Amino acid sequence: MSGSRNSTSKAVFIMPLCLGLACLVVMVWGQCGPPPQRPNTVLTGEGRPDYVEGAVVRYSCQVGFTKTKAGAASITCKNKAWSESTLVCVPKSCGSPGEILNGQYVYPGEGVTFGQKVTAVCDKGYQLSGSGVRNCRDNGWDGSIPQCEPVKCPDPPEIQNGHIKYLPGRTVTYSTVITYECSAGYYLEGDRDSVCTEDGTFNSDPPRCKEVKDCQNPLVKNGRKVAGFGHSYKHNQDVSFACDQGHRLDGSSSVTCQGNGTWLPPVPKCLPIDSKSELNPGGRADSLGTASVLLGLVTSVTLMLLS
């Protein structure tokens, strides 16, 4: 009886032991290593160095990436190997960064997807106000649409004995034209108009207003006035000339009194006419002489034949 009891006790002890060893063998045989890494994905949950038979893990897209289509995001440990996932993650697109007034964006060659950036460039005569860069983030474009404002020039300087005749608006911006004018009794020396350029400066220095001087009576030897008679002349008054007979005009026939007391163009001269070159311009005198000689020869030949 005692031997039978011992055998039964051993059998009861050995059976669980065998089952436990069998389970251990099955567990060891069915273990998988770490799940494979997939592009642009992360494992959900905490990773382990090994997984038992039948273990399931899931993937999700990294920040800034999205799946292209419905695919298997989970894999299973089976016979010491992981099943294959068909999850595909691609960078998110941020779309249009918005329209810039008086400017445009410079786009990267890779497109406007997560991690890329665009840079704003303003048109000629405009400049950026604030940052000109926008980055494509996980939730879209960061920052705000860049602003391109007109380039500004400093206030135009006033001039002595003159004033700014035309100044549109209170702020001088790119391409604005200002016009100077002198007070009565003064004439303007320099550029009357000044333009605000793209670099924020004026294209010319301010002019100067100088006191007007009268012009002296212009006299032309061997000539005479035909318009603008007088003995003293004011700024912008004109005088016209003609030469006496036997003389030619050397210079302009009309001159204008300048503010500095000089004539422009300079007062002309009346020079004697050269009979050889002036009376018969273009060689007409030589042509007449040749014709006279030919006529004389014809006459002589005609008389010889008649005799």
C-alpha positions in Angstrom: 0.0 0.0 0.0 2.8 2.4 0.9 4.6 1.7 -2.4 1.4 2.5 -4.3 1.0 5.7 -2.4 4.6 6.8 -3.2 4.1 6.1 -6.9 0.9 8.1 -6.8 2.7 11.0 -5.0 5.5 11.0 -7.5 3.1 11.0 -10.4 1.2 14.0 -8.9 4.5 15.9 -8.5 6.0 15.0 -11.9 2.9 15.9 -13.9 2.8 19.7 -13.0 6.5 19.8 -13.4 6.3 18.4 -16.9 3.5 20.8 -17.8 5.5 23.7 -16.5 8.6 22.7 -18.4 6.5 22.2 -21.5 5.0 25.7 -21.1 8.5 27.1 -20.6 9.7 25.4 -23.7 6.8 26.8 -25.7 7.4 30.3 -24.3 11.1 30.2 -25.1 10.4 28.8 -28.6 7.8 31.5 -29.3 9.8 34.6 -28.2 10.4 37.5 -30.7 13.1 40.2 -30.5 12.4 44.0 -30.6 9.9 45.0 -33.3 11.6 46.2 -36.5 11.9 50.0 -37.1 9.8 51.5 -39.8 10.3 54.8 -41.6 8.7 57.8 -40.0 6.9 55.7 -37.3 7.0 55.2 -33.6 5.9 52.3 -31.4 2.9 52.9 -29.2 3.5 51.9 -25.6 6.8 50.9 -24.0 9.2 48.8 -26.0 10.8 45.6 -24.6 13.8 43.5 -25.6 11.7 40.4 -26.3 8.1 39.4 -26.8 6.2 36.2 -26.3 4.3 34.2 -28.9 1.1 36.0 -29.9 2.2 39.4 -28.6 0.9 42.4 -30.6 2.5 45.8 -31.0 1.2 48.9 -32.8 2.9 51.6 -34.8 1.8 55.3 -35.3 3.2 58.0 -37.5 5.8 60.4 -36.1 5.0 64.0 -35.4 4.7 65.9 -38.7 3.8 62.7 -40.6 0.5 61.2 -41.7 -0.5 57.8 -43.1 -1.2 57.7 -46.8 -3.9 55.0 -46.7 -5.5 52.4 -44.5 -2.8 49.9 -43.7 -1.9 47.4 -41.0 -0.5 49.4 -38.1 0.0 46.4 -35.8 2.3 43.4 -36.1 2.1 40.0 -34.2 4.8 37.7 -32.9 4.4 34.3 -34.5 6.9 31.5 -34.6 9.7 33.8 -33.4 9.0 36.3 -36.2 7.1 39.5 -36.6 4.3 39.8 -39.1 4.7 42.7 -41.7 3.1 46.1 -41.3 1.8 48.0 -44.3 1.6 51.4 -42.5 3.1 54.1 -44.7 3.8 57.6 -43.2 4.6 60.6 -45.3 5.4 64.3 -44.3 2.3 66.4 -43.8 1.7 69.2 -46.3 1.1 72.7 -45.0 -0.5 74.0 -48.3 -0.3 77.6 -49.2 1.5 80.0 -46.7 -0.8 82.8 -47.8 -0.5 85.6 -50.4 2.0 88.5 -49.8 0.9 92.0 -50.9 3.8 93.5 -52.9 6.0 90.4 -52.5 6.3 86.7 -53.1 7.7 83.5 -51.5 10.8 81.6 -52.4 9.9 77.9 -52.1 12.3 75.1 -51.4 12.8 72.4 -54.0 11.3 69.7 -51.7 7.9 71.4 -51.5 5.9 72.8 -48.6 5.9 69.8 -46.3 6.7 69.3 -42.6 10.2 70.6 -41.8 10.5 72.8 -44.8 10.4 76.6 -44.8 9.5 79.5 -47.2 11.2 82.9 -47.4 9.4 86.1 -48.3 11.0 88.5 -50.8 9.5 91.9 -51.3 9.0 93.7 -54.7 11.3 96.6 -55.7 10.7 99.6 -53.5 9.3 97.5 -50.6 10.9 96.1 -47.5 10.0 93.4 -44.9 8.3 94.3 -41.7 9.2 91.6 -39.2 10.2 88.1 -40.0 10.1 86.9 -43.6 10.4 83.2 -42.9 7.6 80.7 -42.2 8.2 77.1 -41.2 5.9 74.1 -41.9 5.0 72.5 -38.5 2.9 69.6 -37.5 -0.2 71.8 -37.1 0.5 74.0 -40.2 2.5 77.2 -40.9 4.0 79.0 -37.9 4.0 82.8 -37.6 1.9 85.1 -39.7 1.9 86.2 -43.4 4.9 88.5 -43.9 4.2 92.2 -44.6 6.0 94.2 -47.3 5.8 97.9 -46.7 7.0 100.7 -49.0 10.5 101.9 -48.6 10.5 105.3 -46.8 12.7 108.3 -47.4 13.5 110.9 -44.8 11.6 114.2 -44.8 13.0 116.2 -47.8 15.1 119.1 -46.7 13.9 122.7 -47.0 15.9 125.2 -49.1 16.8 128.8 -48.4 14.8 131.4 -50.4 12.6 128.6 -51.7 10.1 125.9 -50.8 8.7 122.5 -51.7 6.1 123.1 -54.3 4.7 119.6 -54.5 4.9 117.0 -51.7 2.1 114.3 -51.9 1.1 113.0 -48.5 2.9 113.3 -45.2 5.2 110.3 -45.7 7.7 110.2 -48.6 7.8 106.6 -49.9 9.4 104.8 -52.8 8.9 106.6 -56.2 7.4 109.7 -54.6 8.5 112.9 -56.6 8.9 116.2 -54.7 9.3 119.5 -56.6 11.2 122.6 -55.4 10.4 126.2 -56.3 12.3 129.4 -55.6 10.8 132.5 -54.1 10.3 135.6 -56.3 13.6 137.3 -57.2 15.6 134.0 -57.0 16.4 131.4 -59.6 16.8 127.6 -59.1 20.2 126.0 -59.6 20.2 122.2 -59.6 17.5 119.6 -60.1 13.9 120.9 -59.6 12.5 117.4 -59.0 13.8 114.8 -56.5 12.7 111.1 -56.4 12.6 108.7 -53.4 14.6 105.6 -54.6 14.3 102.0 -53.6 17.2 102.3 -51.1 15.4 105.0 -49.1 17.4 108.0 -50.4 16.7 110.8 -52.8 18.2 110.6 -56.3 19.6 114.1 -56.2 20.7 116.8 -53.8 18.3 119.6 -53.0 18.7 122.6 -55.4 19.8 126.1 -54.4 18.0 129.3 -54.9 20.2 132.2 -56.0 19.4 135.8 -56.3 18.4 136.8 -59.8 20.6 139.2 -61.7 19.7 141.3 -64.7 21.4 140.7 -68.1 23.3 143.5 -69.8 22.2 144.8 -73.2 23.5 142.3 -75.8 25.1 144.1 -78.8 26.2 142.4 -82.0 28.6 144.1 -84.3 27.5 144.1 -87.9 24.1 142.9 -86.7 20.8 144.1 -85.1 18.0 143.1 -82.9 14.8 141.9 -84.6 12.9 141.0 -81.4 13.3 141.7 -77.6 14.2 145.4 -77.8 15.4 147.1 -74.6 18.4 148.2 -72.6 18.1 145.9 -69.6 16.7 142.4 -69.4 15.2 140.3 -66.7 15.4 136.6 -66.0 13.9 134.5 -68.9 13.6 137.4 -71.4 14.6 136.6 -75.0 16.4 138.6 -77.7 16.6 137.7 -81.4 19.2 138.9 -83.9 19.9 139.2 -87.7 23.1 140.2 -89.4 23.7 143.1 -91.8 24.1 142.5 -95.5 27.4 140.8 -96.4 27.6 139.1 -93.0 26.5 135.7 -91.7 25.4 134.7 -88.2 27.8 132.6 -86.1 25.8 131.1 -83.2 22.2 131.1 -82.2 19.8 133.7 -83.6 17.9 133.8 -80.2 19.3 134.0 -76.6 17.6 134.0 -73.2 18.6 135.9 -70.1 19.6 133.5 -67.3 19.1 134.1 -63.6 22.9 134.6 -63.0 23.0 137.5 -65.5 24.4 135.7 -68.5 22.9 134.9 -71.9 22.2 131.4 -73.0 23.1 130.4 -75.7 26.0 132.9 -75.8 25.3 136.1 -77.8 26.2 135.3 -81.5 28.6 137.1 -83.9 28.1 138.4 -87.4 31.1 137.5 -89.5 31.9 138.8 -93.0 30.9 136.4 -95.8 33.7 134.8 -97.8 32.8 135.4 -101.5 34.5 132.1 -102.7 32.8 129.9 -100.2 29.8 131.8 -98.9 28.4 133.4 -102.1 28.4 130.2 -104.0 27.9 127.5 -101.4 28.2 123.9 -102.6 30.6 124.8 -105.4 27.9 126.6 -107.5 30.4 129.3 -108.5 32.7 126.7 -110.0 29.8 125.2 -111.9 28.9 128.6 -113.4 32.5 129.2 -114.6 32.6 125.8 -116.2 29.3 126.4 -118.0 30.7 129.7 -119.3 33.7 128.1 -120.8 31.6 125.4 -122.5 29.3 128.0 -123.9 32.3 129.9 -125.4 33.6 126.7 -127.0 30.3 125.9 -128.6 30.0 129.5 -129.9 33.5 129.4 -131.5 32.8 126.0 -133.2 29.5 127.3 -134.6 31.1 130.4 -136.1 33.8 128.3 -137.8 31.2 126.1 -139.4 29.2 129.0 -140.7 32.3 130.7 -142.2 
